[in-house]
Structures are given as structure tokens and as C-alpha cells.
Amino acid sequence: MKYHLVTLGCPKNKVDSDGIEMLLRGARYRPADRPQDADVLIVNTCGFLEAAKEESIGVLQELSRRKRKHQILVAAGCLVQRNSAEVLDRVPKVDGLLGTRRWMEVLELIALIRHGKERRRLERYALLGESEVSGIEFLGPQQAPALLGDPATDFVAAMPRPPVVAGSAYLKISEGCNAPCAFCTIPSFKGKLRSRPLEAIVDEAVALVQAGAKELVIVAQDTTDYGRDRGEPNSLPRLLSAICNRTDDRLRWVRLMYAYPGHVSDELIEVMADQPKIVPYLDMPLQHGDPRTLRRMRRPSRLEMVYDHIEKLRRAMPDIALRTTFIVGYPGETEEEFTGLLDFVRAIEFDKVGAFPFSPEPGTPAAELPDQVDDEVKQERYARLMEVQQPISLRKNQAQVGRLLDVLVEGEGRVEGSGEPLLLARSYRDAPEIDGLVLIPGVRGVAPGEMMQVLINGAMEYDLIGEPLVSETFSSKRLLSNRQLAPIRFEEEERDETAARPG
């Protein structure tokens, strides 16, 4: 038997897909690169934004159009949890639904679908509700989907994970979120914060390092809220210390994502500064830089607190790379408020900035707010924000020229036009998939997942350029001078998808 698994959305979905994949492999299923070669098709969907929802529906519809008679199509993940009725309505050939907290029951769902196909070809099964209350709910073609809920017991063990590819792995420490953000749909389908047991997380970290991870990327909806639901607020420093102390020296980098303003404690900053494995990097999505907009967002609005956090982080770790995310065009955002955001960006000078035009999501308070901003204005403000951030990003990158940086190789490419070989790598300053790269021209033959030291000799708005110090482990045609390196356009060979560039 073979399976074909498609994962959409954020790194947290990737972690769940890893678990699904390992359960399938344990049941002697083999992966199929092409959907037509698989017996079971699974799409782990994203339902965070309307665009993500449409992408998920599109993938399901494409697979359903080509679905063979005896193939099984399973829709899993956030969109299923958020709106299973729409999934079933728009993709009638879906055979089963798997909720966000029921991925560990994928084999049971497949068995039930197969059994159902033998009896009633039009029946569907869903694992969506509470196990002991509603169990496995039967969904006929005309029936409403089951109410979404949690399983009777939490899956608390270390998650099974496949071998690590390219040296980097995500480590999810909690599910759900307690933040009241007015624009966010996540609590509606992920629920309240549920932290995983510390020992289970550390066991999983150790297993990932044994499986080849040199970088662990810590993810959750809010990593800095870890432990609060268990009566242990500010538990993240203890967790990070345990991960660093229990793993061996094969683990080089621990990277922290999705910090929440107000939860970045002095203890956390101290642990980040003191533990050599924790890279001086922090992703702290702030969403806006004007207090009035932040209050309408139901976000922390005391900018003094943010300035204080930033000052402490930079004092403790002078080389820290700070990343944040902003929403432009939020309902009621005036030109004065947007100017306040631009002034905030200029004052803080973040290393990395991601930005998104506001997307009204059904069921959220923000979607019902008055004074919705026109799409044209949203796009114009997005462009202006990027114009402000790009020279800041360039200056931050130019400050790296002349430094020796360890980099993690992700793959190979070619310099556009000349066809020169090009290594694609990341430094501690770059998170996978969302930040820039370190480009190493004239070099080939270094396997993804290997680490090497490079001298940074060039910089662009989003990417750095470097040359290696050790030549025995790879073949090098030639190293280009800094003048020859700017600008570089590259074609990727081994990297499946280009990392989203921050502004």
C-alpha cells in the first residue's frame, strides 16, 4: 500500500504531517511521489486565511478530479476543523475528515473508510469530535458535519518523526492559543492553549538530533506562553535549558519563533544569552506599531513595553537578529496611524520584517468592524512599508560583511546567466522558509544539512554572499569578487520552494 501526503500552511502543520507519515510507514505504507501511484491521498489543509483556504480546496479538488475508483481521499488539518461542511460541499469525493487533534488516529480512519466502502460507497467517516462522546461520526451525503472537538485524551508522548532532511526540524511545544486577537481565526479551530509535557518535548528533541537535526526550530501559536495552562507560566526558559542540556553536540542551533510581546521575560532573555546552542534570533510578531490600531486588534498596545524588550534583548545579545510581522490596512487604520507604524519601524530597525494586507476572516470580530480599508489603500500601504524596511534590511546585512558566519547548507543552485554553481545556505540570522539566504557562488558538492564557515563578502536587501574558508570538502570552480557578486540572480535546483522573502 502507498500514500501521497500534501502539507499546506505553517510549520506546525508540517510537524503533524510528520507524525501522520511515521504512523503510515509503521503500518507498512510506502510513500508515493505521484498521486496516481498512491492508494491513500491525504491533504493536511490550512484554514488560517481566505487565500490559504482556497489553496487547500483547490488541491483537494484537483486530487478528487483524478481520483481512481479505489483510492481514498482524506482531508485533514485546520480547514477541516474550521469548516468541514464547506470541504464536503465543494469536494464531494472526500472520503474522510481528520481533525487537527486527531491526526494520530489516521490508520483507524483509513480502516473505517475501507470498511465503509465495502458496505456503502457514499458514506463518509470523520474523526472530528470527542472520542468518548461522539467517537467516529458517520456523515452521509446530505448530513451536516460533526461538531468539532477534542479527543478524550491528549497525545502526550514524543511525536514520531521521520529522518531529518537538510539538518533542520521543527519542534512544536503546544497547541492552541489564549490570545484574544480580533483578527485571528486560530482559537476557533485550535482551541485554548494546551502545552505538551516538558519531558515529551525533550525526548522528541533528542530523537530529532539522533535523526540528523542540527537545528531545532521551536514553534507554537505562542511559544512564550508555554506552560501557563499547566499552572507554570514562564516555563519556556526551563524547557529551552532542558533541550540544550539533554541533547549532544550534534545540535548546533535552537531557534525560537512566535514570541508574544509581554511574555518575553528577563529569565527567557538570560537563557537565550547564556545557552550557546540558542541562536541570537527572535521572531516576535507585533502586528502594528500604533497604539490605537493595536487596541482595536486586541493586542498589547504599550509600545514602551516593546521598546523595553528590544533594549534588553540587544543589550544581552548585541548580535541578535530580530524579526517581526505587521498587518497593514486593518479596519479603521487612518493615514496618521499608518504613519505611526512607519515611524515605529524606523525607530526599532528590525532585521527582518514580514507584512500582510489585512484579510477579513468570517467569524472574527475584526471582520465586523466599521471603516474597512479599501484593497487599493492596503496595497499602497504595504508597498510603502516595504520601501521603508528595505534600506534598513540592507544596512543590517551590510553590517555582516567581513564577519565569519557558520551556515547550514540547504541545497545548490546556479547563478543566472553564467550557470556558475551556487550553494544555498542559512546563517543564524535566517529562519527556514521565511528569511533570506547566504549565497556561496562557485561552490558545489556540499550535501544539504552540512554546516560550514564562510566569510561574508557581499550583501543585498534579503540575502548575504559568502565564500568558504575550508576547501577540502567541496569542489570550487572559482570564487567571485564582491564587485562580481552584486546583484546575483539564482536558479534553485534542490530547494523545493523559494523561501518567502521578508521586507
LUMBATI-437702 format. One record per residue (C-alpha): residue number from 1; x, y, z. Coordinates in nm, 3 decimals. Example, Ala and Ser with C-alpha at 12.3 -4.5 7.8 and 13.67 -1.06 7.14 Angstrom:
milo, px, py, pz
1, 1.230, -0.450, 0.780
2, 1.367, -0.106, 0.714
# end
This chain:
milo, px, py, pz
1, 0.000, 0.000, 0.000
2, 0.117, 0.353, -0.081
3, 0.027, 0.703, 0.040
4, 0.068, 1.051, -0.102
5, 0.070, 1.331, 0.158
6, 0.038, 1.702, 0.077
7, 0.110, 1.951, 0.355
8, -0.013, 2.311, 0.331
9, 0.028, 2.601, 0.569
10, 0.261, 2.665, 0.860
11, 0.545, 2.466, 1.021
12, 0.305, 2.343, 1.288
13, 0.115, 2.156, 1.016
14, 0.445, 2.009, 0.899
15, 0.501, 1.860, 1.244
16, 0.159, 1.693, 1.238
17, 0.223, 1.562, 0.887
18, 0.550, 1.409, 1.008
19, 0.352, 1.221, 1.271
20, 0.096, 1.102, 1.016
21, 0.374, 0.987, 0.786
22, 0.550, 0.787, 1.055
23, 0.227, 0.611, 1.155
24, 0.165, 0.518, 0.792
25, 0.518, 0.389, 0.749
26, 0.484, 0.188, 1.068
27, 0.179, 0.022, 0.914
28, 0.390, -0.070, 0.607
29, 0.260, 0.205, 0.382
30, 0.519, 0.340, 0.140
31, 0.537, 0.699, 0.014
32, 0.438, 0.770, -0.346
33, 0.580, 1.076, -0.520
34, 0.288, 1.091, -0.763
35, -0.079, 1.094, -0.653
36, -0.176, 0.845, -0.922
37, 0.055, 0.585, -0.769
38, -0.096, 0.607, -0.419
39, -0.373, 0.408, -0.254
40, -0.437, 0.681, 0.005
41, -0.429, 1.055, -0.065
42, -0.404, 1.290, 0.235
43, -0.412, 1.669, 0.230
44, -0.319, 1.843, 0.555
45, -0.503, 2.169, 0.496
46, -0.460, 2.527, 0.613
47, -0.758, 2.743, 0.705
48, -0.593, 3.048, 0.859
49, -0.670, 3.298, 0.582
50, -0.914, 3.301, 0.291
51, -0.630, 3.259, 0.041
52, -0.498, 2.957, 0.232
53, -0.848, 2.809, 0.243
54, -0.889, 2.843, -0.132
55, -0.548, 2.686, -0.191
56, -0.646, 2.387, 0.026
57, -0.980, 2.347, -0.151
58, -0.803, 2.372, -0.487
59, -0.557, 2.096, -0.401
60, -0.839, 1.870, -0.278
61, -1.045, 1.937, -0.591
62, -0.750, 1.862, -0.819
63, -0.683, 1.531, -0.643
64, -1.053, 1.442, -0.645
65, -1.078, 1.501, -1.020
66, -0.803, 1.247, -1.085
67, -0.902, 1.008, -0.810
68, -0.919, 0.642, -0.913
69, -1.206, 0.414, -0.817
70, -1.044, 0.252, -0.516
71, -0.832, 0.544, -0.398
72, -0.909, 0.705, -0.063
73, -0.900, 1.085, -0.027
74, -0.864, 1.221, 0.329
75, -0.890, 1.591, 0.415
76, -0.706, 1.674, 0.738
77, -0.598, 1.975, 0.937
78, -0.714, 2.328, 1.010
79, -0.963, 2.389, 0.729
80, -1.138, 2.062, 0.813
81, -1.157, 2.162, 1.178
82, -1.276, 2.512, 1.091
83, -1.528, 2.434, 0.819
84, -1.582, 2.067, 0.739
85, -1.922, 2.142, 0.584
86, -1.763, 2.356, 0.313
87, -1.498, 2.093, 0.244
88, -1.763, 1.824, 0.191
89, -1.980, 2.057, -0.015
90, -1.704, 2.171, -0.250
91, -1.512, 1.843, -0.269
92, -1.779, 1.567, -0.271
93, -1.525, 1.292, -0.336
94, -1.354, 1.339, 0.002
95, -1.387, 1.006, 0.186
96, -1.278, 1.107, 0.537
97, -1.211, 1.406, 0.761
98, -0.934, 1.421, 1.020
99, -0.939, 1.699, 1.279
100, -0.635, 1.891, 1.396
101, -0.601, 1.692, 1.720
102, -0.690, 1.352, 1.577
103, -0.402, 1.302, 1.333
104, -0.269, 1.014, 1.545
105, -0.585, 0.816, 1.452
106, -0.523, 0.828, 1.078
107, -0.487, 0.449, 1.050
108, -0.818, 0.392, 1.225
109, -0.987, 0.639, 0.991
110, -0.844, 0.470, 0.682
111, -0.959, 0.129, 0.807
112, -1.310, 0.261, 0.869
113, -1.327, 0.422, 0.526
114, -1.221, 0.097, 0.361
115, -1.481, -0.096, 0.560
116, -1.745, 0.162, 0.474
117, -1.663, 0.146, 0.105
118, -1.742, -0.223, 0.109
119, -2.088, -0.154, 0.256
120, -2.198, 0.193, 0.139
121, -1.992, 0.371, -0.120
122, -2.146, 0.710, -0.040
123, -2.074, 0.711, 0.333
124, -1.802, 0.918, 0.487
125, -1.639, 0.892, 0.824
126, -1.494, 1.175, 1.025
127, -1.270, 1.192, 1.329
128, -1.369, 1.533, 1.450
129, -1.550, 1.515, 1.783
130, -1.468, 1.399, 2.131
131, -1.376, 1.032, 2.124
132, -1.575, 0.918, 2.425
133, -1.878, 1.131, 2.347
134, -1.928, 1.118, 1.973
135, -1.642, 0.890, 1.870
136, -1.633, 0.828, 1.499
137, -1.924, 1.016, 1.342
138, -2.095, 0.890, 1.029
139, -2.153, 1.150, 0.759
140, -2.383, 1.070, 0.467
141, -2.402, 1.286, 0.155
142, -2.687, 1.502, 0.290
143, -2.588, 1.512, 0.658
144, -2.429, 1.805, 0.839
145, -2.068, 1.756, 0.952
146, -1.994, 1.654, 1.312
147, -1.930, 1.920, 1.573
148, -1.560, 1.975, 1.618
149, -1.397, 1.896, 1.950
150, -1.106, 1.734, 2.126
151, -1.019, 1.368, 2.175
152, -1.091, 1.219, 2.514
153, -0.720, 1.202, 2.600
154, -0.428, 1.415, 2.487
155, -0.147, 1.269, 2.279
156, 0.134, 1.345, 2.521
157, 0.415, 1.115, 2.406
158, 0.706, 1.229, 2.192
159, 0.574, 1.260, 1.838
160, 0.707, 1.007, 1.588
161, 0.911, 1.192, 1.326
162, 1.081, 1.082, 1.001
163, 1.457, 1.121, 0.943
164, 1.559, 1.486, 0.932
165, 1.624, 1.625, 0.584
166, 1.872, 1.912, 0.534
167, 1.963, 1.932, 0.901
168, 1.665, 2.136, 1.026
169, 1.349, 2.025, 1.207
170, 1.050, 2.198, 1.365
171, 0.965, 2.116, 1.727
172, 0.608, 2.201, 1.833
173, 0.570, 2.265, 2.205
174, 0.198, 2.345, 2.236
175, -0.136, 2.363, 2.058
176, -0.397, 2.636, 2.061
177, -0.378, 2.994, 2.183
178, -0.517, 3.210, 2.465
179, -0.455, 3.546, 2.295
180, -0.775, 3.742, 2.215
181, -0.657, 3.889, 1.881
182, -0.961, 4.027, 1.700
183, -0.841, 3.932, 1.352
184, -0.737, 3.571, 1.419
185, -0.936, 3.254, 1.350
186, -0.692, 3.014, 1.517
187, -0.863, 2.979, 1.858
188, -1.189, 2.889, 1.679
189, -1.041, 2.566, 1.541
190, -0.728, 2.512, 1.751
191, -0.887, 2.591, 2.086
192, -0.722, 2.722, 2.401
193, -0.355, 2.676, 2.485
194, -0.256, 2.316, 2.558
195, 0.113, 2.278, 2.641
196, 0.283, 1.947, 2.581
197, 0.465, 1.785, 2.876
198, 0.822, 1.906, 2.907
199, 0.970, 1.554, 2.914
200, 0.787, 1.455, 2.595
201, 0.921, 1.761, 2.414
202, 1.276, 1.699, 2.533
203, 1.254, 1.331, 2.433
204, 1.139, 1.437, 2.087
205, 1.425, 1.688, 2.063
206, 1.677, 1.418, 2.149
207, 1.523, 1.184, 1.890
208, 1.534, 1.456, 1.623
209, 1.903, 1.520, 1.689
210, 1.971, 1.147, 1.667
211, 1.781, 1.152, 1.336
212, 2.012, 1.420, 1.195
213, 1.883, 1.757, 1.318
214, 2.149, 2.024, 1.359
215, 1.886, 2.294, 1.402
216, 1.564, 2.277, 1.605
217, 1.308, 2.548, 1.532
218, 1.074, 2.591, 1.830
219, 0.716, 2.663, 1.717
220, 0.369, 2.707, 1.865
221, 0.093, 2.965, 1.827
222, 0.266, 3.148, 2.114
223, 0.588, 2.984, 2.228
224, 0.636, 3.227, 2.516
225, 0.303, 3.125, 2.675
226, 0.426, 2.768, 2.716
227, 0.321, 2.610, 3.047
228, 0.065, 2.873, 3.152
229, -0.226, 2.628, 3.107
230, -0.047, 2.385, 3.341
231, -0.015, 2.647, 3.613
232, 0.351, 2.705, 3.525
233, 0.378, 3.039, 3.344
234, 0.721, 3.139, 3.212
235, 0.817, 2.773, 3.165
236, 0.985, 2.834, 2.831
237, 1.328, 2.917, 2.979
238, 1.327, 2.587, 3.170
239, 1.221, 2.396, 2.858
240, 1.491, 2.556, 2.642
241, 1.756, 2.482, 2.904
242, 1.644, 2.118, 2.923
243, 1.660, 2.081, 2.544
244, 2.010, 2.230, 2.530
245, 2.138, 2.025, 2.824
246, 1.987, 1.691, 2.719
247, 2.096, 1.699, 2.353
248, 2.452, 1.629, 2.245
249, 2.686, 1.850, 2.045
250, 2.537, 1.744, 1.713
251, 2.268, 2.001, 1.784
252, 2.416, 2.336, 1.685
253, 2.121, 2.575, 1.673
254, 1.798, 2.619, 1.869
255, 1.578, 2.888, 1.715
256, 1.275, 3.048, 1.882
257, 0.973, 3.159, 1.677
258, 0.635, 3.321, 1.754
259, 0.711, 3.510, 2.076
260, 0.435, 3.729, 2.215
261, 0.501, 4.086, 2.335
262, 0.468, 4.093, 2.710
263, 0.574, 3.731, 2.751
264, 0.944, 3.785, 2.676
265, 1.068, 3.761, 3.033
266, 1.405, 3.852, 3.180
267, 1.457, 3.480, 3.252
268, 1.400, 3.395, 2.886
269, 1.647, 3.662, 2.772
270, 1.905, 3.531, 3.019
271, 1.870, 3.171, 2.899
272, 1.892, 3.281, 2.534
273, 2.210, 3.475, 2.607
274, 2.372, 3.204, 2.822
275, 2.297, 2.887, 2.625
276, 2.543, 2.855, 2.333
277, 2.304, 2.638, 2.131
278, 2.030, 2.903, 2.130
279, 2.094, 3.135, 1.836
280, 2.063, 3.511, 1.891
281, 1.746, 3.537, 1.687
282, 1.387, 3.608, 1.790
283, 1.067, 3.621, 1.592
284, 0.812, 3.841, 1.773
285, 0.507, 3.924, 1.559
286, 0.387, 4.268, 1.673
287, 0.114, 4.322, 1.408
288, 0.128, 4.704, 1.425
289, 0.318, 5.000, 1.566
290, 0.040, 5.241, 1.657
291, -0.137, 5.202, 1.995
292, -0.481, 5.289, 1.856
293, -0.466, 5.020, 1.590
294, -0.326, 4.769, 1.840
295, -0.616, 4.832, 2.078
296, -0.867, 4.760, 1.800
297, -0.669, 4.444, 1.726
298, -0.694, 4.345, 2.095
299, -0.317, 4.327, 2.105
300, -0.071, 4.467, 2.364
301, -0.066, 4.841, 2.291
302, 0.204, 4.971, 2.528
303, 0.486, 5.047, 2.287
304, 0.708, 5.131, 2.582
305, 0.699, 4.762, 2.675
306, 0.816, 4.668, 2.326
307, 1.100, 4.920, 2.333
308, 1.200, 4.780, 2.672
309, 1.201, 4.421, 2.539
310, 1.410, 4.522, 2.238
311, 1.659, 4.716, 2.450
312, 1.706, 4.422, 2.690
313, 1.743, 4.172, 2.406
314, 2.003, 4.381, 2.226
315, 2.194, 4.455, 2.544
316, 2.210, 4.083, 2.633
317, 2.281, 3.970, 2.274
318, 2.439, 4.250, 2.066
319, 2.435, 4.036, 1.751
320, 2.068, 3.936, 1.780
321, 1.858, 3.930, 1.464
322, 1.502, 4.045, 1.531
323, 1.211, 3.956, 1.309
324, 0.852, 4.078, 1.327
325, 0.531, 4.082, 1.124
326, 0.284, 4.362, 1.060
327, -0.070, 4.386, 0.924
328, -0.147, 4.690, 0.709
329, -0.493, 4.819, 0.625
330, -0.659, 4.699, 0.945
331, -1.014, 4.835, 0.983
332, -1.008, 5.197, 1.093
333, -0.636, 5.241, 1.018
334, -0.601, 5.609, 0.937
335, -0.314, 5.766, 0.750
336, -0.193, 5.901, 1.085
337, -0.194, 5.551, 1.238
338, -0.013, 5.407, 0.938
339, 0.248, 5.683, 0.965
340, 0.285, 5.581, 1.329
341, 0.367, 5.229, 1.211
342, 0.630, 5.360, 0.969
343, 0.786, 5.574, 1.245
344, 0.791, 5.267, 1.473
345, 0.970, 5.060, 1.206
346, 1.228, 5.333, 1.156
347, 1.284, 5.366, 1.530
348, 1.328, 4.995, 1.610
349, 1.513, 4.895, 1.289
350, 1.415, 4.529, 1.282
351, 1.647, 4.298, 1.089
352, 1.355, 4.120, 0.920
353, 1.000, 4.239, 0.859
354, 0.712, 4.045, 0.707
355, 0.391, 4.230, 0.618
356, 0.043, 4.135, 0.503
357, -0.258, 4.335, 0.389
358, -0.547, 4.276, 0.630
359, -0.777, 3.990, 0.530
360, -1.123, 3.990, 0.695
361, -1.191, 3.637, 0.815
362, -1.552, 3.529, 0.871
363, -1.639, 3.481, 1.235
364, -1.372, 3.715, 1.371
365, -1.455, 4.046, 1.546
366, -1.228, 4.232, 1.301
367, -1.442, 4.127, 1.006
368, -1.738, 4.315, 1.158
369, -1.552, 4.635, 1.243
370, -1.657, 4.958, 1.070
371, -1.427, 5.160, 0.845
372, -1.287, 4.870, 0.645
373, -0.991, 4.987, 0.435
374, -1.007, 4.964, 0.055
375, -0.789, 4.699, -0.108
376, -0.614, 4.967, -0.314
377, -0.513, 5.152, 0.001
378, -0.395, 4.827, 0.165
379, -0.165, 4.751, -0.128
380, -0.034, 5.107, -0.139
381, 0.047, 5.097, 0.234
382, 0.208, 4.756, 0.203
383, 0.438, 4.894, -0.069
384, 0.526, 5.198, 0.143
385, 0.609, 4.982, 0.443
386, 0.840, 4.768, 0.231
387, 1.006, 5.081, 0.093
388, 1.085, 5.191, 0.448
389, 1.210, 4.849, 0.559
390, 1.426, 4.754, 0.260
391, 1.709, 5.005, 0.322
392, 1.705, 4.902, 0.690
393, 1.739, 4.537, 0.590
394, 2.019, 4.628, 0.351
395, 2.211, 4.819, 0.621
396, 2.168, 4.530, 0.864
397, 2.302, 4.287, 0.604
398, 2.589, 4.516, 0.504
399, 2.697, 4.519, 0.869
400, 2.765, 4.145, 0.833
401, 3.027, 4.195, 0.559
402, 3.367, 4.088, 0.688
403, 3.221, 3.854, 0.952
404, 3.281, 3.480, 0.972
405, 2.946, 3.301, 0.999
406, 2.855, 2.936, 1.037
407, 2.594, 2.839, 0.777
408, 2.365, 2.541, 0.728
409, 2.359, 2.425, 0.365
410, 2.011, 2.383, 0.215
411, 2.091, 2.292, -0.145
412, 2.252, 2.400, -0.469
413, 2.160, 2.638, -0.747
414, 2.315, 2.822, -1.039
415, 2.398, 3.187, -1.099
416, 2.150, 3.302, -1.360
417, 2.316, 3.365, -1.694
418, 2.663, 3.231, -1.621
419, 2.549, 2.894, -1.491
420, 2.804, 2.914, -1.208
421, 2.735, 2.666, -0.927
422, 2.590, 2.824, -0.616
423, 2.540, 2.689, -0.266
424, 2.223, 2.799, -0.085
425, 2.266, 2.821, 0.291
426, 2.135, 2.997, 0.601
427, 2.312, 3.166, 0.890
428, 2.181, 3.203, 1.246
429, 2.011, 3.521, 1.119
430, 1.777, 3.334, 0.885
431, 1.484, 3.112, 0.981
432, 1.391, 2.841, 0.730
433, 1.132, 2.921, 0.463
434, 1.065, 3.283, 0.563
435, 1.401, 3.465, 0.578
436, 1.688, 3.516, 0.335
437, 1.982, 3.301, 0.236
438, 2.359, 3.305, 0.233
439, 2.463, 3.254, -0.130
440, 2.803, 3.093, -0.190
441, 2.898, 3.121, -0.559
442, 3.146, 2.894, -0.735
443, 3.095, 2.603, -0.495
444, 2.930, 2.265, -0.534
445, 2.939, 1.926, -0.365
446, 2.830, 2.012, -0.012
447, 2.535, 1.800, 0.098
448, 2.221, 1.965, 0.237
449, 2.238, 1.959, 0.616
450, 2.614, 2.012, 0.634
451, 2.748, 2.313, 0.822
452, 3.045, 2.520, 0.716
453, 3.207, 2.853, 0.795
454, 3.201, 3.134, 0.541
455, 3.342, 3.484, 0.515
456, 3.064, 3.729, 0.427
457, 3.184, 3.944, 0.140
458, 2.862, 4.087, -0.002
459, 2.511, 4.188, 0.096
460, 2.174, 4.254, -0.065
461, 1.840, 4.354, 0.087
462, 1.746, 3.998, 0.179
463, 2.047, 3.776, 0.114
464, 2.414, 3.764, 0.209
465, 2.701, 3.647, -0.009
466, 2.993, 3.450, 0.126
467, 3.299, 3.246, 0.043
468, 3.407, 2.933, 0.232
469, 3.720, 2.910, 0.438
470, 3.771, 2.535, 0.402
471, 3.812, 2.397, 0.052
472, 3.892, 2.030, 0.108
473, 3.529, 1.919, 0.146
474, 3.391, 2.055, -0.180
475, 3.485, 2.143, -0.536
476, 3.515, 2.511, -0.621
477, 3.540, 2.642, -0.977
478, 3.633, 2.991, -0.862
479, 3.536, 3.248, -0.607
480, 3.399, 3.575, -0.739
481, 3.497, 3.912, -0.600
482, 3.245, 4.131, -0.424
483, 3.209, 4.352, -0.733
484, 3.119, 4.048, -0.944
485, 2.862, 3.926, -0.696
486, 2.615, 4.211, -0.693
487, 2.349, 4.158, -0.799
488, 2.314, 3.778, -0.812
489, 2.012, 3.606, -0.959
490, 1.998, 3.234, -0.899
491, 1.805, 2.930, -1.012
492, 1.735, 2.669, -0.747
493, 1.796, 2.303, -0.810
494, 1.748, 2.112, -0.487
495, 1.535, 2.358, -0.292
496, 1.169, 2.266, -0.344
497, 1.024, 2.608, -0.285
498, 1.179, 2.952, -0.259
499, 1.179, 3.096, 0.091
500, 0.930, 3.376, 0.137
501, 1.125, 3.697, 0.149
502, 1.073, 3.940, 0.435
503, 1.053, 4.306, 0.364
# end
